[in-house]
Amino acid sequence: MSTIYHMAASADWQGAEQSGEYAGSADDLRDGFIHFSTTAQVMESAAKHRQGRSDLLLLYVAADALGDALRWEAARGGQLFPHLYGRLRPEQVYRIEKLPLGADGRHVFPPLD
């Protein structure tokens, strides 16, 4: 199984659990897809795009569970990033962890799959 990750605001994810679908963050909505990262990319993505955010959850998703709506596209430095063109359903997320800030202001990551 290839795990990919998305960082969601706690309040946004609570809304998704109630409604049955997650449309993404404001950035995702603007870009037209939900941004995901691989294990090798997620820490840098957090530092670059979510710096200082203490309200984040790290969503663990099996890439294969997203089907054809998941596309691997070149972004930062030509790296291939997973982008979901569609909504994420809570049942597609197999694990959720809090993503707190450490004393240095950087996110403290749980073990990654």
Legacy VTK file of the C-alpha trace (Angstrom):
# vtk DataFile Version 3.0
C-alpha trace
ASCII
DATASET POLYDATA
POINTS 113 float
0.000 0.000 0.000
1.299 3.445 -0.916
0.244 6.008 1.691
-0.252 9.662 0.837
-0.993 12.468 3.296
-3.164 15.547 3.530
-3.076 18.186 6.265
-6.583 19.335 7.139
-7.768 21.949 9.613
-9.555 20.223 12.489
-12.755 22.229 11.961
-12.802 21.440 8.231
-12.395 17.729 8.904
-15.156 17.761 11.532
-17.417 19.241 8.860
-16.398 16.474 6.465
-17.229 13.800 9.012
-20.701 15.319 9.431
-21.401 15.849 5.722
-19.676 12.718 4.416
-17.227 14.525 2.127
-14.270 16.872 2.251
-13.745 19.443 -0.485
-10.352 20.583 0.797
-8.821 23.763 2.129
-9.221 27.222 0.609
-6.004 26.569 -1.345
-7.388 23.255 -2.617
-10.628 24.889 -3.720
-8.688 27.654 -5.493
-6.453 25.147 -7.299
-9.268 22.754 -8.241
-7.856 19.677 -6.485
-6.950 18.432 -3.022
-3.215 18.580 -2.388
-1.553 15.457 -1.023
2.071 14.647 -0.292
4.119 11.483 -0.160
6.105 10.381 2.875
9.193 12.069 1.414
7.323 15.348 0.753
4.940 15.899 3.664
7.338 17.476 6.179
8.595 20.019 3.657
5.011 20.727 2.572
4.041 21.409 6.197
6.970 23.786 6.674
6.277 25.600 3.411
2.472 25.784 3.351
1.215 25.223 6.911
3.866 26.946 9.022
2.588 27.959 12.466
-0.787 26.196 12.097
-1.587 24.411 15.356
-5.036 23.160 14.344
-3.976 20.538 11.799
-4.766 16.874 11.428
-2.642 14.560 9.313
-4.842 12.322 7.170
-3.416 8.984 6.004
-4.900 7.692 2.747
-4.054 4.666 0.611
-3.348 6.125 -2.829
-4.997 3.131 -4.514
-8.275 3.859 -2.695
-8.718 7.102 -4.664
-8.881 5.529 -8.118
-8.689 7.557 -11.308
-9.464 10.830 -9.513
-5.879 10.803 -8.182
-3.299 12.232 -10.564
0.456 12.513 -10.074
1.555 15.918 -11.337
4.836 17.799 -11.408
5.112 20.631 -8.912
7.845 21.996 -6.622
11.168 21.298 -8.316
9.615 18.891 -10.804
8.605 16.418 -8.082
5.454 14.397 -8.726
2.769 15.231 -6.174
-0.538 13.392 -5.720
-3.563 15.592 -6.483
-7.139 14.459 -5.936
-9.614 15.814 -8.477
-12.748 15.199 -6.484
-13.987 15.011 -2.930
-12.398 12.937 -0.206
-14.776 10.740 1.776
-14.008 10.084 5.447
-14.097 6.311 4.874
-11.168 6.687 2.447
-8.983 7.913 5.324
-7.575 4.993 7.293
-5.768 6.953 10.019
-5.859 10.455 11.484
-3.246 11.995 13.777
-2.948 15.435 15.359
-0.103 17.524 13.978
1.016 19.710 16.893
3.710 22.355 16.883
6.942 21.722 18.740
8.837 24.238 20.869
10.738 25.290 17.737
7.480 26.146 15.933
7.780 23.235 13.489
5.203 20.471 13.234
5.868 17.313 15.210
5.067 14.348 12.985
3.829 10.977 14.171
5.296 7.869 12.536
4.654 7.885 8.808
3.720 4.722 6.913
LINES 1 114
113 0 1 2 3 4 5 6 7 8 9 10 11 12 13 14 15 16 17 18 19 20 21 22 23 24 25 26 27 28 29 30 31 32 33 34 35 36 37 38 39 40 41 42 43 44 45 46 47 48 49 50 51 52 53 54 55 56 57 58 59 60 61 62 63 64 65 66 67 68 69 70 71 72 73 74 75 76 77 78 79 80 81 82 83 84 85 86 87 88 89 90 91 92 93 94 95 96 97 98 99 100 101 102 103 104 105 106 107 108 109 110 111 112
